[in-house]
Amino acid sequence: MLPFPGRLMFNPLAGHLPMTDIPGLPSRRSFLKGSAAGVALSALATSASAEKAEAPVSLEDYKREFLNDAEWAFVMAATARLIPSEGDGPGAIEARVPVFIDRQLAGDYGSAEDWYMEGPHDASASPQLGWQTPLTPAEVYRQAIPAFDAWCSKTHGDVFAGLEASQQDEALTALQNGDVELQPEVRDFFSILLANTKEGYFADPMYGGNHGMQSWVYIGFPGARAAFREWPERHNIRYPLGPVSISGERA
Amino acid sequence: MKTFLRILAGLVVVGVIALLAFVFVPVKRSAPTQNLAADWQPEEGQGQYVMYAGDCVACHTAEGGEPLAGGRPIESPMGTIWSTNITPDPKTGIGGWSLDDFRAAMVDGLMPDGTHLYPAMPYENFRFMSEADIRALYDYLMNGVEPVENRVQATQLAFPFNQRWGLRAWNWMALSHEAGFKPLGASEMQDRGQYLVEGAGHCAACHSPRNELMMQDGVTASQKTFLAGGVIDGWEAPALYGPNSTIAGWSVEETANYLATGRNAHSAANGEMALVVEHSLQHLTDADNLAIAAFLKGKDAETTEVAGVMKAMPQPEADAAGEETAAMLTEASPDMPLGPRLYLDNCSGCHFVTGKGAPEIFPELENNPMVVSAEVGPLISVILNGAEVPSTEKRPMKLVMQGYAERLDDAEVAELVNFLRSSWGNDAAAISAEDVAKVRAAQSTH
């Protein structure tokens, strides 16, 4: 019951499923379109007491925990197309989504630490029946990225990261539509990547993404503030405060 | 000249003899205040009940140790005093004590061999207990408690406090009141409350001020300073008696609820008081907790039960003193100072913009004695490390406040504290980030 007072907005969280499921997601095109149609809210959060977020190390200098050079280049390029920087709000790169993905793959999520992984896994089963590959998420990234890069080289003449933006969009569309031949174990790579990208964009900054709570500011989400008991009855008044993160950052 | 020297020598000899007598002549024990028949027997459960009323467990049990087997460190300005084993173990406990020995400890602060107990043992208060209760307690400790062999660390205070004979002089002043209870006679209920408060409950040990000699200043209800508020281990023990007491705005029933369950519509017990509720007061009958409340409030209770009915409570609205703060927080302006912003970000979910908290669950911050106390350590500590309301028989759910040590830095905690101490009509002195740093450092050494 968090308030987004008096505001109709695109909600990228709609249709989002938890990481443990393979999401049945809206198409990438509609996602990107929706993003572009989003209401500009960035003017909303200015706070005298907003903290200056400490400038983190640049993405180039970021010390990776899981991804190798080629994988990092791919994740940087792919997330930059899934949530591009040219729209109204911050893109995946500004929000440091690649950092989130790298840290998640290095942690419990990447190794499917607390998942049931005994199978049976049936690549022909509906994704709604759960994780249908014996590979962990980290293994999916490790196997799918070279396969997809090989397809890009064959079809477009370079690995994904080396392509023009329009070619990248075409390649991602092909990947999403199942037009890229992939082993059954990594068949869901696109939806996993898209889900992780959105998670990195909207998760609390303590996980490495959503840097400076930019995505929260963008959509007007007030974050981990304790409560809003005074607000349900206050109609047509804009909620004025910017977000606060779990660790207490203010924006 | 010779005569003068002779007189002087004589005076010195008399002085030395007097001093030796002071040190070595045994102190006379007080006589029983009631003549009970030699074959008098306590009622079933009476002794254990007195043990609960006296909160013996709180001091005489080490953390993780056997109940009543002693060994708990009691920090005092003079040094650490180690509580003794009061199980009936003949070697390390009180198994070899006679009733007269036991009474002397309770009433006169004397060990069987005549040495003085340190007044961490509240014999200043226990001397008001009836002979029947003392005998019942003795009977319980001797026959109702399993002996535990546990030799506790001997208390070794630095000179001069290790010279226990000095306490004889201290006792001349501290024990100016006679043994035995003198009811004010307001009503049967209030007299019962007075008996529990003055005697076994030893409330004055914390809630009365102490004078320069560390004596309780106000041990009986007839004294002006009785329960006028004290400080225990850096926690303010608020005033409980009279028109300026913290509980002046509480009803008798609400006060009894607090005693029996550690919570009521206004407040929640934590720190030392949480321990008193947990180990002592929750075990008392409703009638006794109501009697204590009736005595403190100066009028009898209208009900006979404590916390008997659980009902949904309406959320309290801001009162006149709190209106301005509540309105400011409600507006949630991004231009507000850091203190209120931190309150909104961290506290208002439970304590609300009204500062009124939620009845029976979250304490009020307006006029909260801990929030406005001159002793700021507990408030800072609760913000940094959280707090926990005890689980009691009648209210088993433990309520826990999280700590914010990870989320707020020292400067932020100081801003927050200063907001709390100056809002909803609160008017207490500001603190600094250094004050917070001290509490944080003290906690991390534990």
Interface residues (C-beta under 8 A of the other chain):
Chain A: A45 T46 S47 A48 S49 A50 R225 A226 A227 R229 E230 Y239 P240 L241 G242 V244 I246 S247 G248 R250
Chain B: L329 T330 E331 A332 S333 P334 D335 M336 P337 L338 R341 L344 D345 N346 C347 S348 G349 C350 F352 V353 Y404 E406 R407 L408 E412
